[in-house]
Amino acid sequence: MSTEARLTATAVGLVATLALTACTQNATKDSDTGLAGTALPTVGDSAKMIAQNLMKFDTLDFDVFSNQKWDRLKESHAQDIIVSWPDGHDTHGIDKHIEDLKAMFVALPDLKITEHPIKIANGHWTSVTGRMVGTFSQPMPLGNGKFVQPTGKKLDMTMATIGHWTDAGVMDHEWLFWDNQTYMKQLGLNP
């Protein structure tokens, strides 16, 4: 585990501990109103769920996506997931999402997410920024049998993902964000 991953795991644990401590103190203060028995488990479970979702997201990007382990996508994505892409279109279902993800690797077979510098979560929501890197080393299909020849240029850009998680621990909606103009420019396709 990298130093950054250990620091992130420590930070997530610290936030969960602080939230649990604050709720314990509030539950003790509210014990005469009957809230003590219900407030602590709810917040404790929420902190645990948030930490699990963020760790699951790390696994999704650093292992499943970066190593193209598409059979494991179901660990973080619902079968009927809606995915909103940077160009504004939505796709429906995990099979379509896998198809679209596979297409990203055709021209950049070494594409991967290398870090998550920012991770924010609240309840059933996560928001994570990532560093997406790769090399335009293979022909890029345009459709109708046409291709753009590889430029050998490197991609190194920031992306972000917002996810809505179900109680079952999978996302039912995922929003992907990156700057398509920067993407094209870095690959040498847009002056």
ChimeraX attribute file (.defattr): number of C-alpha atoms within 10 A of each C-alpha:
attribute: neighborCount
match mode: 1-to-1
recipient: residues
	/A:1	6
	/A:2	7
	/A:3	8
	/A:4	12
	/A:5	15
	/A:6	11
	/A:7	12
	/A:8	18
	/A:9	15
	/A:10	12
	/A:11	13
	/A:12	22
	/A:13	15
	/A:14	12
	/A:15	14
	/A:16	21
	/A:17	15
	/A:18	13
	/A:19	16
	/A:20	21
	/A:21	14
	/A:22	14
	/A:23	19
	/A:24	18
	/A:25	13
	/A:26	15
	/A:27	19
	/A:28	16
	/A:29	12
	/A:30	14
	/A:31	13
	/A:32	9
	/A:33	9
	/A:34	11
	/A:35	14
	/A:36	18
	/A:37	13
	/A:38	10
	/A:39	17
	/A:40	21
	/A:41	14
	/A:42	13
	/A:43	18
	/A:44	18
	/A:45	14
	/A:46	18
	/A:47	23
	/A:48	16
	/A:49	21
	/A:50	23
	/A:51	21
	/A:52	14
	/A:53	25
	/A:54	21
	/A:55	15
	/A:56	15
	/A:57	24
	/A:58	21
	/A:59	17
	/A:60	23
	/A:61	19
	/A:62	16
	/A:63	16
	/A:64	19
	/A:65	21
	/A:66	19
	/A:67	15
	/A:68	19
	/A:69	12
	/A:70	17
	/A:71	9
	/A:72	14
	/A:73	20
	/A:74	15
	/A:75	15
	/A:76	22
	/A:77	25
	/A:78	19
	/A:79	16
	/A:80	16
	/A:81	22
	/A:82	20
	/A:83	23
	/A:84	18
	/A:85	15
	/A:86	15
	/A:87	11
	/A:88	10
	/A:89	8
	/A:90	14
	/A:91	17
	/A:92	15
	/A:93	16
	/A:94	20
	/A:95	16
	/A:96	15
	/A:97	21
	/A:98	16
	/A:99	11
	/A:100	12
	/A:101	14
	/A:102	14
	/A:103	14
	/A:104	12
	/A:105	20
	/A:106	16
	/A:107	20
	/A:108	23
	/A:109	18
	/A:110	14
	/A:111	22
	/A:112	23
	/A:113	23
	/A:114	16
	/A:115	18
	/A:116	21
	/A:117	13
	/A:118	11
	/A:119	18
	/A:120	13
	/A:121	19
	/A:122	12
	/A:123	15
	/A:124	17
	/A:125	18
	/A:126	21
	/A:127	18
	/A:128	20
	/A:129	20
	/A:130	22
	/A:131	16
	/A:132	20
	/A:133	18
	/A:134	20
	/A:135	21
	/A:136	23
	/A:137	18
	/A:138	17
	/A:139	15
	/A:140	18
	/A:141	14
	/A:142	9
	/A:143	7
	/A:144	6
	/A:145	6
	/A:146	10
	/A:147	13
	/A:148	12
	/A:149	13
	/A:150	17
	/A:151	15
	/A:152	14
	/A:153	16
	/A:154	17
	/A:155	21
	/A:156	19
	/A:157	16
	/A:158	19
	/A:159	17
	/A:160	19
	/A:161	18
	/A:162	20
	/A:163	23
	/A:164	20
	/A:165	22
	/A:166	17
	/A:167	8
	/A:168	10
	/A:169	18
	/A:170	22
	/A:171	27
	/A:172	21
	/A:173	22
	/A:174	22
	/A:175	17
	/A:176	17
	/A:177	17
	/A:178	18
	/A:179	13
	/A:180	11
	/A:181	12
	/A:182	16
	/A:183	17
	/A:184	13
	/A:185	13
	/A:186	19
	/A:187	22
	/A:188	16
	/A:189	14
	/A:190	10
	/A:191	8
